[in-house]
Amino acid sequence: MSLHAGGFLLVPIPECPLPECAPSKVIKLVVLGGSGVGKTALIVRFLTKRFIGDYEANTGALYSRKFTIDGEQISLQVQDTPFVSLEDEGDGVCCQEQINRSIYWADGFVFVYSITDYDSYRVIRPLHQHIRKIHPNANIPLLLMANKGDLLRARQVSTKEGHQLADELGCTYSEVSARENCEEVHRAFQQLCQELSRMIGSCNGEKRRGLHLVRPKSPNMQDLKRRLKQALSSKGKSATTL
């Protein structure tokens, strides 16, 4: 399988895409998880191969990239989301309406928790149950990502617990570090994209599930470039100091 794209800049979805240049297959992916687990960092790692350690509060950016999977060009749309939290009582989750729209819209999901935050791990199970209420009969490809694998001294969630949860939910599991493991992050997303591509291809033109997703604001590309430049500059200065 090959999964590649030219360049490494995030590209906001155009307001009026031209039909003649659009790939025949579109994959819609949503990344979900608690607060501060690194959802945006993982998306940026995957799409740009860059790491930015400091992000503004996420408002739910929607990104698009063209890839080639098994010789076929596809358009990958990745929806970042605000954080999901547990309800004050019970085992349910509090989801903003924007997140619910994303769940209706998506073909597949990436669940993210931090190995340094047990509460973010606890969010995943009720979040999965919430998705199943919306898509009770759908066979939806899922990926469980345990982020911040480089912070072993602060670990609160064991690798064994991660595997157990993945087995329970019936999904693929990957423990990664957005900061240090570019290849591992890319491989995990790549495998999910391949699974989604095959699933969509097997629909044989049947109507796909999902509702129209209200277009979120496009990401500020100049601001993203500025932060990338600042991050690289700070890294260079630190290396010089050392």
C-alpha positions as CSV (number, residue, x, y, z in Angstrom):
1,M,0.0,0.0,0.0
2,S,1.2,3.5,-0.7
3,L,-0.1,6.6,1.1
4,H,1.6,9.8,0.1
5,A,1.0,13.5,-0.7
6,G,3.1,16.3,-2.2
7,G,4.1,19.0,0.3
8,F,3.4,19.2,3.9
9,L,1.1,22.2,4.5
10,L,-2.4,21.8,5.9
11,V,-4.9,22.8,3.3
12,P,-8.4,24.1,4.4
13,I,-11.3,22.7,2.5
14,P,-12.1,25.1,-0.4
15,E,-15.5,26.7,-0.3
16,C,-16.3,25.8,-3.9
17,P,-14.2,22.7,-4.9
18,L,-14.1,22.1,-8.7
19,P,-15.8,18.8,-9.6
20,E,-13.4,18.1,-12.4
21,C,-10.3,18.1,-10.2
22,A,-11.9,16.3,-7.2
23,P,-10.9,12.7,-6.4
24,S,-13.6,10.1,-6.9
25,K,-13.4,8.9,-3.3
26,V,-13.7,11.1,-0.2
27,I,-12.7,9.8,3.3
28,K,-14.1,11.7,6.3
29,L,-12.3,11.2,9.5
30,V,-13.0,12.7,13.0
31,V,-10.5,12.9,15.9
32,L,-12.1,12.8,19.3
33,G,-10.9,12.9,22.9
34,G,-10.6,14.8,26.2
35,S,-8.9,18.1,27.0
36,G,-5.1,18.5,26.4
37,V,-4.6,15.0,25.0
38,G,-2.9,16.2,21.8
39,K,-5.6,15.7,19.2
40,T,-4.4,18.7,17.1
41,A,-0.8,17.8,17.6
42,L,-1.4,14.3,16.2
43,I,-3.3,15.7,13.2
44,V,-0.6,18.2,12.4
45,R,2.1,15.5,12.8
46,F,0.2,13.3,10.3
47,L,-0.5,16.0,7.8
48,T,2.6,18.1,8.0
49,K,5.2,15.9,9.7
50,R,5.8,18.8,12.1
51,F,5.3,19.1,15.8
52,I,4.0,22.2,17.6
53,G,4.1,22.0,21.4
54,D,1.7,24.9,22.1
55,Y,-1.8,25.3,20.6
56,E,-4.6,27.7,21.1
57,A,-7.9,26.3,22.2
58,N,-9.3,24.2,19.4
59,T,-12.5,25.5,17.7
60,G,-12.9,22.5,15.4
61,A,-10.9,23.0,12.2
62,L,-11.6,20.9,9.1
63,Y,-8.7,20.0,6.9
64,S,-8.4,18.4,3.5
65,R,-5.5,16.6,1.8
66,K,-5.2,14.5,-1.4
67,F,-3.5,11.2,-1.0
68,T,-2.9,8.1,-3.1
69,I,-4.0,4.8,-1.5
70,D,-3.2,1.6,-3.4
71,G,-2.8,3.6,-6.6
72,E,-6.1,5.4,-6.2
73,Q,-6.3,9.2,-5.5
74,I,-8.6,10.0,-2.6
75,S,-9.5,13.2,-0.7
76,L,-9.0,12.9,3.0
77,Q,-11.0,15.2,5.2
78,V,-9.9,15.4,8.9
79,Q,-12.2,17.0,11.4
80,D,-10.5,18.3,14.6
81,T,-13.0,18.7,17.6
82,P,-13.3,20.4,20.9
83,F,-12.7,18.3,24.0
84,V,-15.2,15.7,25.3
85,S,-15.8,15.5,29.0
86,L,-17.5,13.1,31.4
87,E,-20.9,14.1,32.8
88,D,-20.9,15.1,36.5
89,E,-22.9,12.0,37.4
90,G,-23.0,8.6,35.7
91,D,-20.9,7.2,32.8
92,G,-22.1,9.5,30.0
93,V,-20.2,12.2,28.1
94,C,-20.9,15.8,27.5
95,C,-20.7,16.5,23.7
96,Q,-21.2,19.8,22.1
97,E,-23.6,20.0,19.1
98,Q,-20.6,20.5,16.8
99,I,-19.2,17.1,17.9
100,N,-22.6,15.4,17.4
101,R,-22.7,16.8,13.8
102,S,-19.2,15.5,13.2
103,I,-20.2,12.0,14.5
104,Y,-23.1,11.9,12.0
105,W,-20.8,13.1,9.2
106,A,-17.8,10.8,9.7
107,D,-16.8,7.6,8.0
108,G,-14.3,6.7,10.8
109,F,-13.0,7.8,14.1
110,V,-9.8,8.3,16.0
111,F,-10.1,8.2,19.8
112,V,-7.2,9.9,21.6
113,Y,-6.2,9.8,25.3
114,S,-3.1,10.7,27.1
115,I,-1.1,8.1,29.0
116,T,-0.5,10.8,31.7
117,D,-4.2,11.5,32.3
118,Y,-6.4,8.7,33.5
119,D,-9.6,10.8,33.2
120,S,-8.9,11.1,29.4
121,Y,-8.8,7.3,29.3
122,R,-12.1,7.0,31.1
123,V,-13.8,9.3,28.5
124,I,-13.2,6.8,25.7
125,R,-15.6,4.1,26.7
126,P,-18.7,6.3,27.1
127,L,-17.7,8.3,24.0
128,H,-17.7,5.0,22.1
129,Q,-21.2,4.2,23.5
130,H,-22.4,7.6,22.5
131,I,-21.3,7.0,18.9
132,R,-23.0,3.6,18.9
133,K,-26.3,5.3,19.8
134,I,-25.9,7.5,16.8
135,H,-24.8,4.7,14.5
136,P,-26.3,1.6,16.1
137,N,-25.9,-0.8,13.2
138,A,-22.9,0.6,11.4
139,N,-19.5,-1.1,11.0
140,I,-17.3,1.9,11.6
141,P,-13.5,1.6,11.5
142,L,-12.0,2.9,14.7
143,L,-8.5,3.7,15.9
144,L,-7.5,4.1,19.6
145,M,-4.4,6.3,20.1
146,A,-2.6,6.6,23.4
147,N,-0.6,9.9,23.1
148,K,2.4,11.3,25.0
149,G,4.2,8.0,25.1
150,D,7.4,9.9,25.7
151,L,6.3,11.0,29.2
152,L,6.8,7.6,30.8
153,R,7.5,9.0,34.3
154,A,4.1,10.6,34.4
155,R,2.3,7.6,33.1
156,Q,-1.2,6.9,34.6
157,V,-2.5,4.5,32.0
158,S,-0.6,1.3,31.3
159,T,-0.1,-0.2,27.8
160,K,-2.0,-3.2,29.0
161,E,-5.1,-1.1,29.9
162,G,-4.9,0.5,26.4
163,H,-4.8,-2.9,24.7
164,Q,-7.7,-4.1,26.9
165,L,-9.9,-1.2,26.0
166,A,-9.1,-1.6,22.3
167,D,-10.0,-5.2,22.4
168,E,-13.3,-4.3,24.2
169,L,-14.2,-1.7,21.6
170,G,-13.0,-3.9,18.7
171,C,-10.5,-1.3,17.3
172,T,-6.9,-0.9,16.4
173,Y,-4.6,0.4,19.2
174,S,-1.4,2.5,18.9
175,E,0.7,4.1,21.7
176,V,2.5,7.0,20.2
177,S,4.2,10.3,21.0
178,A,3.2,13.3,18.8
179,R,6.4,14.9,19.9
180,E,8.8,12.1,19.0
181,N,7.2,9.4,16.9
182,C,6.3,10.9,13.5
183,E,6.5,7.5,11.7
184,E,4.3,5.7,14.3
185,V,1.7,8.5,14.1
186,H,1.7,8.3,10.3
187,R,1.5,4.5,10.2
188,A,-1.5,4.5,12.6
189,F,-3.5,7.0,10.5
190,Q,-2.3,5.3,7.3
191,Q,-3.7,1.9,8.3
192,L,-7.1,3.5,9.3
193,C,-7.3,5.3,5.9
194,Q,-6.6,2.1,4.1
195,E,-9.4,0.3,6.0
196,L,-11.8,3.2,5.3
197,S,-10.9,3.3,1.6
198,R,-11.7,-0.4,1.2
199,M,-14.9,0.0,3.2
200,I,-16.1,2.9,1.0
201,G,-15.1,1.0,-2.1
202,S,-17.2,-2.0,-1.1
203,C,-20.4,0.2,-0.8
204,N,-20.8,-0.2,-4.6
205,G,-22.4,3.2,-5.0
206,E,-24.9,2.7,-2.2
207,K,-25.9,5.8,-0.2
208,R,-23.4,6.4,2.6
209,R,-24.7,7.3,6.1
210,G,-24.2,10.7,7.6
211,L,-25.7,14.2,7.6
212,H,-24.5,17.4,6.1
213,L,-21.8,18.9,8.3
214,V,-22.0,22.7,8.7
215,R,-18.7,24.0,7.4
216,P,-16.5,25.2,10.3
217,K,-14.2,28.2,9.9
218,S,-11.2,27.4,7.8
219,P,-7.9,27.3,9.8
220,N,-5.8,30.4,9.8
221,M,-3.0,29.3,7.5
222,Q,-0.7,32.3,8.1
223,D,-1.0,31.8,11.9
224,L,-0.2,28.1,11.5
225,K,2.9,28.9,9.4
226,R,4.0,31.5,12.0
227,R,3.7,29.0,14.8
228,L,5.6,26.4,12.8
229,K,8.4,28.9,12.2
230,Q,8.5,29.9,15.9
231,A,8.6,26.2,17.0
232,L,11.5,25.5,14.6
233,S,13.3,28.7,15.7
234,S,12.9,27.9,19.4
235,K,14.2,24.3,18.8
236,G,17.3,25.7,17.0
237,K,18.0,28.2,19.8
238,S,17.7,25.4,22.4
239,A,20.2,23.2,20.5
240,T,22.6,26.1,20.3
241,T,22.4,26.7,24.0
242,L,23.1,23.1,24.8
